[in-house]
Amino acid sequence: MRECERILRKRGIRVYPTLIKSMQNQTMRGIRLAWALREQGYEVIESYPGATQDLLQIPRKKTDVARLHAGLTGTGIRISAGGKR
């Protein structure tokens, strides 16, 4: 586990270590995407949306989509109608 993952766990936020076998393909995809964006001049930061939601006390999608939307918009995040999955 990386130090950032250990810190989140100490705060009671469950995370999947990026180096476990089941996460390796996603991790590599993220690394490739980050490099491609950096090459285009974008600043890239790593984030874990679930941890952010937990820290901001915003419910997750599977818990309550309406409360998730309200919590995100309450922080100033704008959500387009086309962003639905």
Secondary structure, 3 states (H helix, E strand, C coil): CCHHHHHHHHCCCCCCCCCCHHHHHHHHHHHHHHHHHHHCCCCCCCCCHHHHHHHCCCCCCCCCHHHHHHHHHHCCCCCCHHHCC
